[in-house]
């Protein structure tokens, strides 16, 4: 049984912080479901991404100004802000096309590899020196990724591109989490999001112009409006408030146990809400990724803080 479930099982009564963390993970999971629905029911991927981020930026600017009355970032931190913005641009491209090209379940399972990628990137740039057990964890997780790719519709070759796009979203998110870690020590997550999302939105908007011109909103019903509103307010805005409030009270280590539940939530919700079906290989791949994370956590803990989800 995953450590996160064991930890939850020992809690007889959920505390308010537990509820906040569960709500956060549930919203993150629903993000993949809502985005999958949106880009497969008339919204062009880039048009969706550009409009969604524009709305989220306005929310962050209004909330940050109300809360802090300042957007100030030291000049010495601008290179990190620009780098984080560039990475979030790549992440957003990978996410919106990932949910277009493959299933929400596959996206959710691939995002489960984020802790492994974070450790690999941190090792490559000299931030961490993981024990040998980590490489065993990485190998097990990569086997899981291969099983998911082989088990998704049409076999490994049929959906290889979509699987690679989904996996690149996880890699980009891991890189982004590490990039903003130094900024998190000096600024609030809301101020960082106000700047980083705006920087990432500029190139996203530029590449989205052709699809924005082509996008038609005729025939969009209430379901599409609700899904889009949720995709803006929920995973991009509300979860930041819930997640970082919880981290401030219980710390990153305990909060990260709850985040391990996200792939499970995505798969269950995709089956219930979108009617997706998982092959035996995909189920085995999901368990392999979870096992890899457990092995890694026994060896050492990654303290990279997750900011706004896709």
MOVEN-V827059 format. One record per pair of residues at least 24 apart in sequence whose ideal C-beta (glycine too) atoms are under 7 Angstrom apart, sorted by the first residue. I is the first residue (numbers start at 1). J is the second residue. D is the distance in whole Angstrom. If there is no record, write none. Layout:
<<I J D> <I J D>>
This chain:
<<2 260 6> <2 290 5> <2 294 6> <3 257 6> <3 294 6> <3 297 6> <4 257 4> <4 258 6> <4 260 4> <4 261 5> <7 257 5> <17 246 5> <17 249 5> <17 250 5> <20 242 5> <20 245 7> <20 246 5> <21 246 5> <21 255 6> <21 258 4> <22 258 6> <23 242 6> <24 239 5> <24 242 5> <24 243 5> <25 258 5> <25 259 6> <25 261 5> <25 262 5> <25 265 6> <26 265 6> <27 234 5> <27 235 5> <27 238 7> <27 239 5> <28 235 6> <28 239 6> <28 262 5> <28 309 5> <29 108 7> <29 262 5> <29 265 4> <29 266 4> <29 269 6> <30 234 7> <30 269 6> <31 231 6> <31 234 7> <31 235 4> <31 309 6> <31 310 7> <32 99 6> <32 104 4> <32 107 5> <32 108 5> <32 266 5> <33 104 5> <33 269 5> <33 270 6> <33 273 5> <33 274 6> <34 227 5> <34 230 5> <34 231 5> <35 96 7> <35 99 5> <35 231 6> <36 99 4> <36 104 4> <36 274 6> <37 227 5> <38 224 7> <38 227 5> <38 228 6> <38 231 7> <39 96 6> <39 99 6> <39 100 5> <41 224 6> <42 219 7> <42 220 6> <44 211 4> <44 214 6> <44 215 5> <45 96 4> <45 97 6> <45 100 5> <46 207 6> <46 208 4> <46 211 4> <47 208 6> <47 211 4> <47 212 5> <47 215 4> <48 96 6> <49 92 5> <49 96 5> <49 204 6> <49 208 7> <50 204 5> <50 205 5> <50 208 4> <50 212 6> <52 231 6> <52 232 6> <53 92 7> <53 197 6> <53 201 5> <53 204 6> <54 201 6> <55 232 5> <56 197 6> <56 232 5> <56 236 4> <56 237 6> <57 197 5> <57 198 5> <57 201 6> <59 237 5> <60 190 6> <60 193 5> <60 194 5> <60 197 6> <60 237 7> <61 194 5> <63 190 6> <64 190 5> <64 191 5> <64 194 5> <67 190 6> <68 188 6> <68 191 6> <71 191 6> <71 194 6> <73 187 7> <73 195 6> <77 183 6> <80 179 6> <80 182 6> <80 183 6> <81 195 5> <81 196 6> <81 199 6> <82 199 6> <83 179 6> <84 176 6> <84 179 5> <84 180 5> <84 196 5> <85 196 5> <85 199 3> <85 200 4> <87 172 6> <87 175 5> <87 176 4> <87 179 6> <88 176 6> <88 196 6> <88 197 7> <88 200 4> <89 200 4> <89 203 5> <89 204 5> <90 172 5> <91 169 6> <91 172 4> <91 173 5> <91 176 6> <91 310 6> <92 200 7> <92 204 6> <92 310 6> <94 165 5> <94 168 4> <94 169 4> <94 172 6> <95 169 5> <95 310 4> <97 165 5> <98 162 7> <98 165 5> <98 166 4> <98 169 5> <101 161 7> <101 162 3> <101 165 6> <102 152 6> <102 159 6> <102 162 4> <102 163 6> <102 166 5> <103 152 7> <103 270 7> <103 276 5> <104 266 6> <104 270 4> <104 274 6> <104 276 6> <105 266 6> <105 267 5> <105 270 4> <105 276 5> <105 278 6> <105 282 7> <106 148 6> <106 152 5> <106 163 7> <106 166 6> <107 166 5> <108 262 7> <108 263 5> <108 266 3> <108 267 6> <108 270 7> <109 148 5> <109 263 5> <109 267 7> <109 282 7> <109 285 6> <109 286 5> <109 289 6> <110 145 7> <110 166 4> <110 167 5> <110 169 7> <110 170 5> <111 169 7> <111 170 5> <111 262 7> <111 263 7> <112 263 4> <112 289 5> <112 290 7> <113 141 5> <113 145 6> <113 170 5> <113 289 6> <114 170 5> <114 173 5> <114 174 5> <115 293 6> <115 296 7> <115 302 5> <116 141 5> <116 292 6> <116 296 7> <117 170 6> <117 171 5> <117 174 4> <118 174 4> <118 177 6> <118 178 6> <118 302 5> <118 304 5> <119 296 7> <119 302 5> <121 174 6> <121 175 6> <121 178 6> <122 178 6> <130 299 7> <130 300 6> <131 299 5> <131 300 6> <133 295 6> <133 298 7> <133 299 3> <134 296 5> <134 299 5> <134 300 7> <136 295 6> <137 292 4> <137 295 4> <137 296 4> <137 299 7> <138 292 7> <140 288 6> <140 291 5> <140 292 4> <140 295 6> <141 288 7> <141 289 5> <141 292 3> <143 288 5> <144 285 4> <144 286 7> <144 288 3> <144 289 4> <144 292 6> <145 285 7> <145 289 7> <147 281 5> <147 282 7> <147 284 5> <147 285 3> <147 288 6> <148 282 5> <148 285 4> <150 281 5> <151 279 4> <151 280 7> <151 281 3> <151 282 4> <151 285 6> <152 282 6> <169 310 7> <177 304 4> <177 305 7> <177 306 6> <177 307 7> <178 304 5> <180 307 6> <181 304 6> <181 305 6> <184 305 6> <189 240 6> <189 244 5> <189 307 6> <190 240 7> <192 307 7> <193 240 6> <193 307 6> <193 308 5> <235 309 5> <235 310 7> <236 308 5> <239 309 6> <240 308 5> <252 303 5> <252 305 6> <253 301 6> <259 306 7> <260 293 6>>
